[in-house]
Amino acid sequence: MKEVSRKSQISSPIPIDKKVLLEQDTILISITDKKGVIEYCNEDFVASSGYEERELVGARHNIIRHPEMPRIIFKMMWERLEQGKNMIAVVKNLAKSGKYYWVVTDFTVKKDEKEQVLSYKAIRRLAPQKAIDEVISLYKKLKDIEDVKGMEASRKFLNGFLDTKELEYDSYIEGLVSSGMNMSKSKKDKKVGAFFNWFFFAEERPF
């Protein structure tokens, strides 16, 4: 308990307008408990965040949340995960250095024999620039609305935005990512999730 408390006291970095330089085939994996506390993270996740592994394990996953991200995206994400459902999202993360990096995230929910949620596995890949360019404007509007009117007003705006496109958030993100993909990508990557099976040109699930 003392360990978790100590980790929660890690101060938030001051964001700077510089990008974390990562290889295109970087795969970031993390596992959290149902409260969002990190239980495991792979080497790519550690390297991209700039934190040491011992700083991450036992810390809440929002340790890498960028302040420019609208809270409604995470609110929707947790609502879906708590129902045992997946959510595909484009997210801007904050490294310990203050630099940023954009990822596409896909989840797997682990349950017990009674269908109770035990943990969440998130697999992330660098987001295509075209998808980033598209969501930046939307996310800024959502964040501005939240700052003035609150999260529910932000949710209503997002719902209205999606309604005009006749899409759910996941379908909207899938469309952005697919249109921004490098179609010459090798088929060697195999990751979790129906969308990620396609995103990575995978034929099977290794997890």
C-alpha positions in Angstrom: 0.0 0.0 0.0 2.9 2.3 0.8 4.5 1.5 -2.5 1.4 2.6 -4.5 1.1 5.8 -2.4 4.8 6.6 -3.2 4.3 6.1 -6.9 1.2 8.2 -6.9 3.4 11.1 -5.8 5.4 11.2 -9.0 5.0 14.7 -10.3 3.4 15.3 -13.7 5.8 16.4 -16.4 5.5 19.8 -18.1 4.4 19.2 -21.7 6.8 20.4 -24.4 6.1 20.5 -28.2 8.5 17.7 -29.1 7.7 14.2 -30.3 9.1 11.0 -28.9 10.9 9.4 -31.8 9.9 5.7 -32.0 10.3 3.1 -34.7 7.3 2.5 -36.9 7.0 -1.1 -35.8 7.1 -0.3 -32.1 4.4 -2.2 -30.1 3.5 -1.0 -26.7 1.8 -3.4 -24.3 0.5 -2.9 -20.8 -1.7 -4.8 -18.4 -3.7 -3.1 -15.6 -6.0 -4.3 -12.9 -9.7 -3.3 -13.2 -8.8 0.0 -11.4 -6.2 1.0 -14.0 -3.1 0.2 -11.9 -0.3 -1.0 -14.1 0.7 -4.7 -13.4 2.9 -5.2 -16.4 4.4 -3.2 -19.3 6.8 -4.4 -22.1 10.1 -2.9 -23.0 8.6 -0.7 -25.8 6.1 0.7 -23.4 8.8 1.6 -20.8 11.1 3.1 -23.5 8.4 5.2 -25.0 7.2 6.6 -21.7 10.7 7.5 -20.5 9.9 6.2 -17.0 11.7 3.3 -15.4 9.8 0.0 -15.1 9.8 0.3 -11.3 8.1 3.7 -11.6 5.4 2.4 -13.9 4.4 -0.9 -12.2 2.0 -0.1 -9.4 1.2 3.4 -10.8 -2.1 4.3 -12.3 -2.1 4.2 -16.1 -2.9 7.9 -16.3 0.7 8.6 -15.4 1.2 8.9 -19.2 -2.0 10.8 -19.9 -1.4 14.0 -21.9 -3.3 17.1 -20.6 -4.4 18.0 -24.1 -6.5 14.8 -24.3 -10.2 15.3 -23.6 -11.4 13.5 -20.6 -14.5 12.2 -22.3 -12.4 9.8 -24.4 -11.2 8.1 -21.3 -14.6 8.3 -19.7 -16.1 6.4 -22.7 -13.2 4.0 -22.7 -13.7 3.0 -19.0 -17.4 2.7 -19.5 -16.8 0.2 -22.3 -14.1 -1.7 -20.5 -16.2 -2.1 -17.3 -18.9 -3.7 -19.5 -16.3 -6.1 -20.8 -16.2 -4.4 -24.2 -13.3 -3.3 -26.4 -12.7 0.3 -27.5 -10.3 1.4 -30.2 -9.0 4.9 -29.7 -6.4 7.3 -31.0 -4.6 8.8 -27.9 -1.9 11.4 -27.3 0.4 10.2 -24.5 2.8 12.2 -22.3 6.4 10.9 -21.7 8.4 11.7 -18.5 10.5 14.1 -20.6 7.3 16.1 -21.4 7.4 15.0 -25.0 4.4 13.4 -26.6 3.6 10.4 -28.8 0.3 9.4 -30.5 -0.9 5.8 -30.5 -3.8 3.6 -31.6 -5.0 1.5 -28.7 -6.9 -1.8 -28.7 -7.9 -3.7 -25.6 -8.5 -7.3 -24.4 -10.6 -7.8 -21.3 -9.6 -10.8 -19.0 -12.5 -12.3 -17.0 -12.9 -15.0 -14.4 -15.2 -18.0 -14.7 -18.1 -15.8 -13.4 -17.5 -13.3 -16.2 -16.1 -10.7 -13.7 -13.4 -8.4 -15.0 -9.9 -9.3 -13.7 -7.6 -7.1 -15.8 -7.2 -5.2 -19.1 -4.5 -5.7 -21.7 -3.8 -2.8 -24.0 -1.8 -3.1 -27.2 -0.7 0.1 -28.9 0.9 1.0 -32.2 2.0 4.4 -33.5 -1.0 6.2 -35.0 -0.8 7.1 -38.7 -0.2 10.8 -39.2 -3.4 11.2 -41.2 -5.4 10.0 -38.3 -3.6 12.3 -35.9 -4.2 15.3 -38.2 -7.9 14.5 -38.2 -8.5 14.0 -34.5 -6.4 17.0 -33.3 -9.1 19.5 -34.2 -11.9 17.4 -32.7 -10.0 16.7 -29.5 -9.2 20.4 -29.1 -12.9 21.3 -29.4 -13.8 18.6 -26.9 -11.2 19.8 -24.4 -12.2 23.4 -24.8 -15.9 22.5 -24.2 -14.9 20.4 -21.1 -12.9 23.3 -19.7 -15.9 25.7 -19.9 -19.0 23.5 -19.7 -17.9 20.1 -18.3 -17.6 16.6 -19.5 -21.2 15.9 -20.3 -21.3 18.9 -22.7 -18.2 17.4 -24.3 -20.0 14.0 -24.6 -23.0 15.6 -26.3 -20.8 17.5 -28.8 -18.9 14.2 -29.6 -22.2 12.4 -30.1 -23.4 15.1 -32.4 -20.2 15.0 -34.4 -20.4 11.3 -34.8 -24.1 11.4 -35.6 -23.4 13.8 -38.6 -21.0 11.1 -39.9 -23.5 8.3 -39.1 -20.7 6.5 -37.2 -19.8 5.2 -33.8 -16.5 6.4 -32.3 -14.8 3.0 -33.1 -15.9 3.0 -36.7 -14.8 6.6 -37.0 -11.3 5.8 -35.7 -11.0 2.6 -37.8 -11.8 4.6 -40.9 -9.1 7.2 -40.0 -6.5 4.6 -39.3 -7.2 2.4 -42.3 -7.0 5.4 -44.7 -3.7 6.5 -43.1 -2.1 3.1 -43.1 1.0 2.2 -45.1 -0.4 -0.5 -47.3 3.0 -2.0 -48.0 3.3 -3.0 -44.3 4.7 -6.5 -43.8 2.4 -9.3 -42.6 4.7 -10.4 -39.8 3.0 -8.4 -37.0 0.3 -10.3 -35.2 -1.6 -8.6 -32.4 -4.8 -8.9 -30.4 -8.3 -7.7 -31.6 -10.3 -8.1 -34.7 -9.4 -4.6 -35.9 -5.8 -5.0 -35.0 -5.6 -8.4 -36.8 -6.5 -6.4 -39.9 -4.4 -3.3 -38.9 -1.3 -5.5 -38.5 -2.2 -7.7 -41.5 -2.3 -10.6 -39.0 -3.8 -14.1 -39.6 -3.9 -15.3 -36.0 -3.8 -14.2 -32.4 -0.6 -15.0 -30.5 -2.1 -14.0 -27.1 
